[in-house]
């Protein structure tokens, strides 16, 4: 009855493993065209199938790996910790709304955030999405006359003294590089001033000189448009003079979404529609009501998206942002507005992209390595342990099935180092069976019956196998806890594999042996030659001096090679 109960448990576990693995088999056996067709006909079915499938890491399906560093210089310790935690949450909200399946966002150290976006190939768009501070501000424009007078004063200071001109009237139209180094690169366009793309950096450099900064009042600043206008090859940017103190910030934004412009001015252009909170409604209403006829710049990260004229008082707390360029840019802008601004500046210090073709090659190479290793182990076990080796091979196959099922059941991520961990588990699982079988052989040589030899073999091998696997398991836990990326993938499959191999080695194989030897008159066991190497007498202790000397020599050669000759070559990570 007890043996039957064990058999029922094994069959139930196999059935559960197949149940959890079937969605993965179905999903990854589909071609790209079949997935696209299913997505059109039954998108909810495709999403559900993907959700229940084994998740593949960046190195297997392609994607982007980013490491961000939050700038916390000058902050108190608690303030810095809060800034990093808030930045992580803001980035998580942005990526969730971006629609990336199973992203990885985790802290590293005190001020770094690791981001993994599987399946994403647009590197620049991903960088812009997660690295953009997204500080939205509504700033009033200074009158055009004040802007013109300020530019003329800057020209007078920057121009060579001997070339100073007494005529200031219409300076923007008649200026030359010698007499007006700044305004000579500016062109009037309606009420605005523009600068060509090729002169943009020179204009910025002039405005950032100490002479120009001394003339610019402390409560105003020059800003440029976020996107160039004009035909390709003749792009230009708008230059605005705005008040530094914003009238309202993006903290008042409650929602943002993208639509296509229907009015003549924005026909066919992507537009970001936003609405404010209750407090924002009151503030926006007061601001627009007090500045009718004036222009207000909509500024994101110190770049002007648009600067419309306030036509009337806006009491509903709704507005639009134009100038995004493409539909994707407008969508990303709406995402960052909804998710909120980052509490501090972030810098991308590492980015790595894995293409989908490389991921497919990695999968094929991993499968090939796993198959070759399993075939070699199976052949060796059958040749050396006969029928017992065949039992161990069956347990090995079940071990692989259970590992993949656990990964799929918990929707864990399988990486290329994870495949290496699985292959390592194959050797560890066989090692446990080898210890058990050798103990059984010893008991048979001592004259015990088959049933007694099996019981004694499993009993005596238990402590040695447990000790070896527990120490490896503890190392795996440490690697998973303190490691990142590929290291965690290796540690995860290693720990799962250790538990699974112990179960198959002690529970599955013993149940099979008990079924084979259930008849008390069983007199033989196919476990290979029992007396092989039994009379081999090697006096290892007498050779200890040779062993110590050889080990010391190898260690010395290694130390000299590392410290004096080649050193350690570090990878890009």
Secondary structure by P-SEA (a helix, b strand, c coil): caaaaaaaaaaaaaaaaaaaaaaaaaaaaccaaaaaaaaaccaaaaaaaaaacccccccccbbbbbbbbbbcccccaaaaaaaaaaaaaaaaaaaaaacccbbbbbbcccbbbbbbbccccaaaaaaaacccccbbbbbbbccaaaaaaaaaaaaaaacccccccccccccccccccccccccccccccccbbbbcccaaaaaaaaaacaaaaaaccccbbbbbbccccccccbbbbbbbbbbcccccccccccccbbbbbcccccccbbbbbbbbcaaaaaaaaaaaaacccbbbbbccccccccccccccccccccccccccccaaaaaaaaaaaaaccccbbbbbcbbbbbcaaaaaaaaaaaaaaaaaaaaaaaaaaaaacaaaaaaaaaaaaaaaaaaaaaaaaacccccaaaaaaaaaaaaaaaaaaaaaaaaaaaaaaacccaaaaaaaaaaaaaaaaaaaaaaaaaaaaaaaacccaaaaaaaaaaaaaaaaaaaaaccaaaaaaaaaacccccccccccccccccccccccccaaaaaaaaaaaaaaaaaaaaccccccccccc
